[in-house]
Amino acid sequence: MEYSHRYHAYPTQEVAAELEYHIDVHRQAYNHTRYEYENVDADDIGSAYKHHYRLPDWKEEFPVFSDVNSKALQRTVTRFYQNLSNLSDKKQNGHKVGKLKWKSPTEYQSMTYSQSGFELKNTSGRHATLELSKVGDIRIRYHREIPDEADIKEVTIKKETTGEWFVSFGLETDDDELPEKPNVDSLNTSNSVGIDLGILNYIHTSDGKTVSWLDLEDEYERLRREQRKLSRKEKGSRNYEKQRQKVTKVKRHIHRTVLDYQHKITTWLVKEYDAVFVEDLNVQSMLQGDGNARNKQDAAWRQFITLFEYKGDLYGTHVVQVDAQGTTKECSSCGVETVKPLWVREHSCPSCGFECDRDANASLNVLQRGFSELGLGWPEDTPVETALPTDTDSVSAKRVVETGSLGA
């Protein structure tokens, strides 16, 4: 399994200048790869693997490419072809795409060391040291340890638009080292949960828990103030750049707050249950719909689901995505569909008379579909009416933030 850990980095002024120089050389390498891909008619380009053989010739013609680590230079060439592949995938999925563009200095702010050229040292305390070949030592805030069973496959150093530096370690753990997931036949309504990604609440679980939204109004008000100040600055001036960084920092604070919130919710759920079933949402269509656009954007549903998936492997929990179509309309008791406007918050089935909260009904449908996805039937001795708790346990966002756990 592949995943990553990210850390704040604090290079000295001298090392930061060296990093900026190396990143710019890699930017030039990226642009040169693009140029050769589009203009050189030769048999030795067309894939990253073939293009790597051209690097010795690059270094003879442009000595600047000898200043950076050779493996990192290969990784930059690979980066171009990965972007090319992503563009091709989008085109196959029906999106209108153009060509990969030339990268300006502001658009290229990272480089990656792959396989070698790096060493993580002094990891016994709250800070550690990352040594990068041809650059030097970089101090990082080592807020969480890299697992002993994980191998560091690559290291990416990036300068954010705020001026801050971050290091990401690409990790790989052998599947044999991961916790074994419970036997599917052992799953039931007591150790499994369906998650409805809601509008009024962040999530609603099939066992009666709701988690409220984060209150980000103060952060958004601050963002609006800083953006108004930015609009009054002369573009390109020193004051404009300072204010632009302030705006960027507020945006990053909002993003980090949401991500931290999602980490806490997903970690609690995969530790609490043997199986978690979640809706496979069409995020793009949600964001294009009328109303609630900012809330849905804040939710970053795809990111939320991605966290679920990799944490399921880390903690030995089944995480299954199910079809979200009709989970709100369909009665979890009898299956009859009833159209409900967004403002109708109660489910009342005209066919069987089953009544419950709208989101609770949807979460039960997700739970049932999850069982079906794993080849399990809905337990005959557990009708919907008894599977659904009579009381709903509402958890505030403040409690999640302060305790770091829904169960605390």
FIGU-532178 format. One record per residue (C-alpha): residue number from 0; residue in three letters; chain; x, y, z. Coordinates in steps of 0.5 Angstrom, whole numbers, plus 500, padded with zeros to 3 digits. Example, Ala and Ser with C-alpha at 12.3 -4.5 7.8 and 13.67 -1.06 7.14 Angstrom:
<balums>
(balum 0; ALA; A; (525; 491; 516))
(balum 1; SER; A; (527; 498; 514))
</balums>
This chain:
<balums>
(balum 0; MET; A; (500; 500; 500))
(balum 1; GLU; A; (502; 507; 498))
(balum 2; TYR; A; (501; 513; 502))
(balum 3; SER; A; (505; 519; 505))
(balum 4; HIS; A; (507; 523; 511))
(balum 5; ARG; A; (508; 531; 510))
(balum 6; TYR; A; (512; 535; 515))
(balum 7; HIS; A; (513; 543; 516))
(balum 8; ALA; A; (521; 544; 514))
(balum 9; TYR; A; (525; 550; 516))
(balum 10; PRO; A; (531; 551; 512))
(balum 11; THR; A; (536; 556; 513))
(balum 12; GLN; A; (537; 562; 509))
(balum 13; GLU; A; (543; 559; 505))
(balum 14; VAL; A; (540; 552; 504))
(balum 15; ALA; A; (533; 555; 502))
(balum 16; ALA; A; (537; 559; 497))
(balum 17; GLU; A; (540; 553; 494))
(balum 18; LEU; A; (533; 549; 494))
(balum 19; GLU; A; (530; 555; 490))
(balum 20; TYR; A; (536; 554; 485))
(balum 21; HIS; A; (535; 547; 485))
(balum 22; ILE; A; (528; 547; 484))
(balum 23; ASP; A; (529; 552; 478))
(balum 24; VAL; A; (534; 548; 475))
(balum 25; HIS; A; (528; 542; 475))
(balum 26; ARG; A; (523; 547; 472))
(balum 27; GLN; A; (528; 548; 466))
(balum 28; ALA; A; (529; 541; 465))
(balum 29; TYR; A; (521; 540; 466))
(balum 30; ASN; A; (520; 545; 460))
(balum 31; HIS; A; (526; 542; 456))
(balum 32; THR; A; (522; 535; 456))
(balum 33; ARG; A; (516; 538; 454))
(balum 34; TYR; A; (520; 542; 448))
(balum 35; GLU; A; (523; 535; 446))
(balum 36; TYR; A; (517; 531; 446))
(balum 37; GLU; A; (514; 536; 442))
(balum 38; ASN; A; (519; 538; 437))
(balum 39; VAL; A; (524; 532; 437))
(balum 40; ASP; A; (523; 527; 432))
(balum 41; ALA; A; (527; 521; 435))
(balum 42; ASP; A; (526; 514; 437))
(balum 43; ASP; A; (529; 515; 444))
(balum 44; ILE; A; (523; 519; 446))
(balum 45; GLY; A; (516; 518; 448))
(balum 46; SER; A; (516; 515; 454))
(balum 47; ALA; A; (519; 517; 461))
(balum 48; TYR; A; (524; 511; 461))
(balum 49; LYS; A; (526; 512; 454))
(balum 50; HIS; A; (527; 520; 455))
(balum 51; HIS; A; (532; 518; 461))
(balum 52; TYR; A; (537; 516; 456))
(balum 53; ARG; A; (538; 523; 454))
(balum 54; LEU; A; (540; 526; 460))
(balum 55; PRO; A; (547; 525; 459))
(balum 56; ASP; A; (547; 529; 453))
(balum 57; TRP; A; (543; 534; 456))
(balum 58; LYS; A; (549; 535; 462))
(balum 59; GLU; A; (554; 536; 456))
(balum 60; GLU; A; (550; 541; 452))
(balum 61; PHE; A; (547; 544; 459))
(balum 62; PRO; A; (552; 544; 465))
(balum 63; VAL; A; (547; 547; 469))
(balum 64; PHE; A; (543; 540; 469))
(balum 65; SER; A; (549; 537; 473))
(balum 66; ASP; A; (548; 541; 479))
(balum 67; VAL; A; (542; 537; 481))
(balum 68; ASN; A; (542; 530; 483))
(balum 69; SER; A; (541; 525; 477))
(balum 70; LYS; A; (535; 521; 480))
(balum 71; ALA; A; (531; 527; 482))
(balum 72; LEU; A; (533; 530; 475))
(balum 73; GLN; A; (530; 523; 472))
(balum 74; ARG; A; (524; 524; 477))
(balum 75; THR; A; (522; 531; 474))
(balum 76; VAL; A; (522; 528; 467))
(balum 77; THR; A; (517; 522; 469))
(balum 78; ARG; A; (513; 528; 472))
(balum 79; PHE; A; (512; 531; 465))
(balum 80; TYR; A; (510; 524; 463))
(balum 81; GLN; A; (505; 523; 469))
(balum 82; ASN; A; (502; 530; 467))
(balum 83; LEU; A; (501; 528; 460))
(balum 84; SER; A; (498; 521; 462))
(balum 85; ASN; A; (493; 525; 467))
(balum 86; LEU; A; (491; 529; 461))
(balum 87; SER; A; (490; 523; 457))
(balum 88; ASP; A; (485; 520; 462))
(balum 89; LYS; A; (481; 527; 463))
(balum 90; LYS; A; (480; 527; 455))
(balum 91; GLN; A; (478; 519; 455))
(balum 92; ASN; A; (473; 521; 460))
(balum 93; GLY; A; (470; 527; 456))
(balum 94; HIS; A; (473; 533; 458))
(balum 95; LYS; A; (476; 538; 454))
(balum 96; VAL; A; (483; 538; 455))
(balum 97; GLY; A; (489; 542; 451))
(balum 98; LYS; A; (497; 541; 451))
(balum 99; LEU; A; (501; 541; 457))
(balum 100; LYS; A; (504; 548; 458))
(balum 101; TRP; A; (511; 551; 459))
(balum 102; LYS; A; (512; 552; 467))
(balum 103; SER; A; (514; 559; 469))
(balum 104; PRO; A; (518; 560; 476))
(balum 105; THR; A; (511; 561; 480))
(balum 106; GLU; A; (508; 555; 477))
(balum 107; TYR; A; (514; 550; 479))
(balum 108; GLN; A; (515; 550; 486))
(balum 109; SER; A; (517; 543; 488))
(balum 110; MET; A; (522; 537; 486))
(balum 111; THR; A; (522; 530; 488))
(balum 112; TYR; A; (528; 525; 490))
(balum 113; SER; A; (526; 518; 488))
(balum 114; GLN; A; (530; 512; 491))
(balum 115; SER; A; (536; 515; 493))
(balum 116; GLY; A; (539; 522; 494))
(balum 117; PHE; A; (536; 523; 501))
(balum 118; GLU; A; (537; 521; 508))
(balum 119; LEU; A; (532; 522; 514))
(balum 120; LYS; A; (536; 523; 521))
(balum 121; ASN; A; (536; 525; 528))
(balum 122; THR; A; (529; 522; 529))
(balum 123; SER; A; (529; 521; 536))
(balum 124; GLY; A; (525; 528; 538))
(balum 125; ARG; A; (520; 533; 536))
(balum 126; HIS; A; (525; 535; 530))
(balum 127; ALA; A; (529; 531; 525))
(balum 128; THR; A; (534; 532; 520))
(balum 129; LEU; A; (533; 531; 512))
(balum 130; GLU; A; (539; 531; 508))
(balum 131; LEU; A; (538; 532; 501))
(balum 132; SER; A; (544; 530; 496))
(balum 133; LYS; A; (547; 537; 493))
(balum 134; VAL; A; (543; 541; 497))
(balum 135; GLY; A; (545; 540; 505))
(balum 136; ASP; A; (541; 539; 511))
(balum 137; ILE; A; (534; 541; 513))
(balum 138; ARG; A; (530; 541; 519))
(balum 139; ILE; A; (523; 539; 520))
(balum 140; ARG; A; (518; 538; 525))
(balum 141; TYR; A; (517; 531; 526))
(balum 142; HIS; A; (510; 531; 529))
(balum 143; ARG; A; (509; 524; 527))
(balum 144; GLU; A; (514; 518; 526))
(balum 145; ILE; A; (514; 514; 520))
(balum 146; PRO; A; (512; 507; 521))
(balum 147; ASP; A; (518; 502; 522))
(balum 148; GLU; A; (515; 497; 517))
(balum 149; ALA; A; (514; 503; 512))
(balum 150; ASP; A; (520; 504; 506))
(balum 151; ILE; A; (521; 511; 504))
(balum 152; LYS; A; (520; 511; 496))
(balum 153; GLU; A; (521; 518; 495))
(balum 154; VAL; A; (522; 525; 498))
(balum 155; THR; A; (518; 532; 495))
(balum 156; ILE; A; (520; 538; 498))
(balum 157; LYS; A; (516; 544; 496))
(balum 158; LYS; A; (515; 552; 497))
(balum 159; GLU; A; (508; 554; 498))
(balum 160; THR; A; (506; 561; 496))
(balum 161; THR; A; (506; 563; 503))
(balum 162; GLY; A; (513; 562; 503))
(balum 163; GLU; A; (513; 556; 508))
(balum 164; TRP; A; (517; 550; 506))
(balum 165; PHE; A; (514; 543; 507))
(balum 166; VAL; A; (517; 536; 506))
(balum 167; SER; A; (513; 530; 504))
(balum 168; PHE; A; (515; 523; 504))
(balum 169; GLY; A; (512; 518; 499))
(balum 170; LEU; A; (511; 511; 504))
(balum 171; GLU; A; (510; 504; 502))
(balum 172; THR; A; (508; 498; 506))
(balum 173; ASP; A; (508; 491; 505))
(balum 174; ASP; A; (501; 489; 505))
(balum 175; ASP; A; (503; 483; 509))
(balum 176; GLU; A; (505; 488; 514))
(balum 177; LEU; A; (498; 491; 515))
(balum 178; PRO; A; (493; 489; 520))
(balum 179; GLU; A; (488; 483; 517))
(balum 180; LYS; A; (481; 485; 516))
(balum 181; PRO; A; (476; 482; 520))
(balum 182; ASN; A; (472; 476; 516))
(balum 183; VAL; A; (467; 479; 512))
(balum 184; ASP; A; (462; 473; 515))
(balum 185; SER; A; (463; 476; 522))
(balum 186; LEU; A; (460; 483; 519))
(balum 187; ASN; A; (453; 485; 522))
(balum 188; THR; A; (449; 492; 524))
(balum 189; SER; A; (453; 492; 531))
(balum 190; ASN; A; (460; 492; 528))
(balum 191; SER; A; (459; 496; 521))
(balum 192; VAL; A; (456; 503; 519))
(balum 193; GLY; A; (453; 507; 514))
(balum 194; ILE; A; (455; 514; 513))
(balum 195; ASP; A; (451; 519; 509))
(balum 196; LEU; A; (455; 525; 507))
(balum 197; GLY; A; (450; 531; 509))
(balum 198; ILE; A; (448; 538; 508))
(balum 199; LEU; A; (445; 540; 515))
(balum 200; ASN; A; (450; 535; 518))
(balum 201; TYR; A; (457; 533; 516))
(balum 202; ILE; A; (456; 526; 517))
(balum 203; HIS; A; (450; 522; 519))
(balum 204; THR; A; (451; 515; 521))
(balum 205; SER; A; (447; 509; 521))
(balum 206; ASP; A; (447; 508; 528))
(balum 207; GLY; A; (444; 514; 530))
(balum 208; LYS; A; (451; 519; 531))
(balum 209; THR; A; (451; 526; 527))
(balum 210; VAL; A; (457; 530; 527))
(balum 211; SER; A; (456; 538; 526))
(balum 212; TRP; A; (459; 542; 521))
(balum 213; LEU; A; (465; 546; 522))
(balum 214; ASP; A; (464; 554; 524))
(balum 215; LEU; A; (468; 557; 519))
(balum 216; GLU; A; (465; 564; 518))
(balum 217; ASP; A; (470; 568; 522))
(balum 218; GLU; A; (475; 565; 517))
(balum 219; TYR; A; (471; 566; 511))
(balum 220; GLU; A; (470; 574; 514))
(balum 221; ARG; A; (477; 574; 515))
(balum 222; LEU; A; (479; 572; 508))
(balum 223; ARG; A; (474; 577; 505))
(balum 224; ARG; A; (477; 582; 509))
(balum 225; GLU; A; (484; 580; 506))
(balum 226; GLN; A; (482; 580; 499))
(balum 227; ARG; A; (478; 587; 499))
(balum 228; LYS; A; (485; 589; 501))
(balum 229; LEU; A; (489; 586; 496))
(balum 230; SER; A; (484; 589; 491))
(balum 231; ARG; A; (486; 596; 493))
(balum 232; LYS; A; (494; 594; 492))
(balum 233; GLU; A; (497; 595; 485))
(balum 234; LYS; A; (499; 589; 482))
(balum 235; GLY; A; (506; 587; 482))
(balum 236; SER; A; (508; 592; 487))
(balum 237; ARG; A; (511; 590; 494))
(balum 238; ASN; A; (505; 591; 498))
(balum 239; TYR; A; (501; 587; 493))
(balum 240; GLU; A; (506; 581; 494))
(balum 241; LYS; A; (505; 582; 502))
(balum 242; GLN; A; (498; 582; 501))
(balum 243; ARG; A; (497; 576; 497))
(balum 244; GLN; A; (501; 572; 501))
(balum 245; LYS; A; (496; 574; 507))
(balum 246; VAL; A; (490; 572; 503))
(balum 247; THR; A; (494; 565; 501))
(balum 248; LYS; A; (495; 564; 509))
(balum 249; VAL; A; (488; 565; 510))
(balum 250; LYS; A; (486; 560; 505))
(balum 251; ARG; A; (491; 555; 507))
(balum 252; HIS; A; (489; 555; 514))
(balum 253; ILE; A; (482; 554; 512))
(balum 254; HIS; A; (484; 548; 508))
(balum 255; ARG; A; (488; 545; 514))
(balum 256; THR; A; (483; 546; 519))
(balum 257; VAL; A; (478; 542; 514))
(balum 258; LEU; A; (483; 537; 513))
(balum 259; ASP; A; (485; 536; 520))
(balum 260; TYR; A; (477; 535; 522))
(balum 261; GLN; A; (477; 530; 517))
(balum 262; HIS; A; (483; 526; 519))
(balum 263; LYS; A; (480; 526; 526))
(balum 264; ILE; A; (473; 523; 524))
(balum 265; THR; A; (476; 518; 519))
(balum 266; THR; A; (481; 515; 524))
(balum 267; TRP; A; (475; 515; 529))
(balum 268; LEU; A; (470; 511; 525))
(balum 269; VAL; A; (476; 506; 522))
(balum 270; LYS; A; (478; 505; 529))
(balum 271; GLU; A; (471; 504; 532))
(balum 272; TYR; A; (468; 499; 526))
(balum 273; ASP; A; (470; 493; 523))
(balum 274; ALA; A; (466; 496; 516))
(balum 275; VAL; A; (465; 503; 514))
(balum 276; PHE; A; (460; 504; 508))
(balum 277; VAL; A; (460; 511; 505))
(balum 278; GLU; A; (457; 514; 498))
(balum 279; ASP; A; (461; 514; 492))
(balum 280; LEU; A; (459; 521; 490))
(balum 281; ASN; A; (459; 525; 484))
(balum 282; VAL; A; (463; 531; 487))
(balum 283; GLN; A; (463; 535; 480))
(balum 284; SER; A; (456; 535; 479))
(balum 285; MET; A; (454; 536; 487))
(balum 286; LEU; A; (459; 543; 486))
(balum 287; GLN; A; (455; 545; 480))
(balum 288; GLY; A; (448; 544; 483))
(balum 289; ASP; A; (445; 550; 486))
(balum 290; GLY; A; (446; 552; 493))
(balum 291; ASN; A; (450; 550; 498))
(balum 292; ALA; A; (456; 550; 494))
(balum 293; ARG; A; (461; 553; 499))
(balum 294; ASN; A; (459; 548; 504))
(balum 295; LYS; A; (460; 542; 499))
(balum 296; GLN; A; (467; 545; 497))
(balum 297; ASP; A; (469; 545; 504))
(balum 298; ALA; A; (467; 538; 505))
(balum 299; ALA; A; (472; 536; 500))
(balum 300; TRP; A; (468; 530; 499))
(balum 301; ARG; A; (473; 526; 495))
(balum 302; GLN; A; (479; 528; 500))
(balum 303; PHE; A; (474; 525; 505))
(balum 304; ILE; A; (473; 518; 502))
(balum 305; THR; A; (480; 518; 500))
(balum 306; LEU; A; (482; 518; 507))
(balum 307; PHE; A; (477; 513; 509))
(balum 308; GLU; A; (480; 508; 504))
(balum 309; TYR; A; (488; 509; 506))
(balum 310; LYS; A; (486; 509; 513))
(balum 311; GLY; A; (482; 502; 512))
(balum 312; ASP; A; (488; 499; 510))
(balum 313; LEU; A; (492; 502; 516))
(balum 314; TYR; A; (487; 500; 521))
(balum 315; GLY; A; (484; 493; 518))
(balum 316; THR; A; (477; 496; 517))
(balum 317; HIS; A; (473; 494; 511))
(balum 318; VAL; A; (472; 501; 507))
(balum 319; VAL; A; (467; 500; 501))
(balum 320; GLN; A; (464; 505; 497))
(balum 321; VAL; A; (457; 504; 494))
(balum 322; ASP; A; (452; 507; 489))
(balum 323; ALA; A; (449; 514; 492))
(balum 324; GLN; A; (444; 514; 487))
(balum 325; GLY; A; (437; 514; 490))
(balum 326; THR; A; (439; 513; 498))
(balum 327; THR; A; (435; 519; 500))
(balum 328; LYS; A; (429; 518; 496))
(balum 329; GLU; A; (429; 510; 497))
(balum 330; CYS; A; (425; 508; 503))
(balum 331; SER; A; (430; 503; 507))
(balum 332; SER; A; (425; 499; 510))
(balum 333; CYS; A; (421; 497; 504))
(balum 334; GLY; A; (425; 500; 498))
(balum 335; VAL; A; (419; 505; 495))
(balum 336; GLU; A; (422; 511; 492))
(balum 337; THR; A; (419; 518; 495))
(balum 338; VAL; A; (421; 524; 492))
(balum 339; LYS; A; (423; 529; 497))
(balum 340; PRO; A; (425; 537; 496))
(balum 341; LEU; A; (432; 539; 500))
(balum 342; TRP; A; (428; 543; 505))
(balum 343; VAL; A; (424; 536; 507))
(balum 344; ARG; A; (428; 533; 513))
(balum 345; GLU; A; (424; 527; 515))
(balum 346; HIS; A; (423; 521; 511))
(balum 347; SER; A; (415; 518; 511))
(balum 348; CYS; A; (414; 513; 507))
(balum 349; PRO; A; (407; 513; 503))
(balum 350; SER; A; (407; 505; 502))
(balum 351; CYS; A; (410; 502; 509))
(balum 352; GLY; A; (409; 508; 513))
(balum 353; PHE; A; (416; 508; 516))
(balum 354; GLU; A; (418; 514; 519))
(balum 355; CYS; A; (425; 517; 521))
(balum 356; ASP; A; (430; 523; 519))
(balum 357; ARG; A; (432; 524; 512))
(balum 358; ASP; A; (439; 523; 513))
(balum 359; ALA; A; (438; 517; 518))
(balum 360; ASN; A; (434; 513; 512))
(balum 361; ALA; A; (440; 515; 507))
(balum 362; SER; A; (445; 512; 512))
(balum 363; LEU; A; (441; 506; 513))
(balum 364; ASN; A; (441; 505; 505))
(balum 365; VAL; A; (448; 506; 505))
(balum 366; LEU; A; (449; 500; 510))
(balum 367; GLN; A; (444; 495; 506))
(balum 368; ARG; A; (448; 497; 500))
(balum 369; GLY; A; (455; 496; 503))
(balum 370; PHE; A; (453; 489; 505))
(balum 371; SER; A; (450; 487; 498))
(balum 372; GLU; A; (457; 490; 495))
(balum 373; LEU; A; (460; 485; 500))
(balum 374; GLY; A; (456; 479; 498))
(balum 375; LEU; A; (452; 479; 505))
(balum 376; GLY; A; (444; 480; 505))
(balum 377; TRP; A; (441; 484; 510))
(balum 378; PRO; A; (440; 480; 517))
(balum 379; GLU; A; (433; 478; 517))
(balum 380; ASP; A; (433; 478; 524))
(balum 381; THR; A; (435; 486; 524))
(balum 382; PRO; A; (429; 490; 521))
(balum 383; VAL; A; (430; 497; 519))
(balum 384; GLU; A; (426; 499; 525))
(balum 385; THR; A; (430; 496; 530))
(balum 386; ALA; A; (437; 497; 527))
(balum 387; LEU; A; (436; 505; 527))
(balum 388; PRO; A; (437; 508; 534))
(balum 389; THR; A; (431; 511; 537))
(balum 390; ASP; A; (435; 517; 540))
(balum 391; THR; A; (441; 521; 536))
(balum 392; ASP; A; (447; 522; 539))
(balum 393; SER; A; (449; 529; 536))
(balum 394; VAL; A; (457; 531; 536))
(balum 395; SER; A; (459; 538; 536))
(balum 396; ALA; A; (465; 540; 531))
(balum 397; LYS; A; (468; 543; 537))
(balum 398; ARG; A; (468; 537; 541))
(balum 399; VAL; A; (471; 533; 535))
(balum 400; VAL; A; (477; 539; 535))
(balum 401; GLU; A; (478; 539; 542))
(balum 402; THR; A; (478; 531; 543))
(balum 403; GLY; A; (481; 529; 537))
(balum 404; SER; A; (476; 523; 537))
(balum 405; LEU; A; (468; 522; 537))
(balum 406; GLY; A; (468; 517; 542))
(balum 407; ALA; A; (472; 521; 547))
</balums>
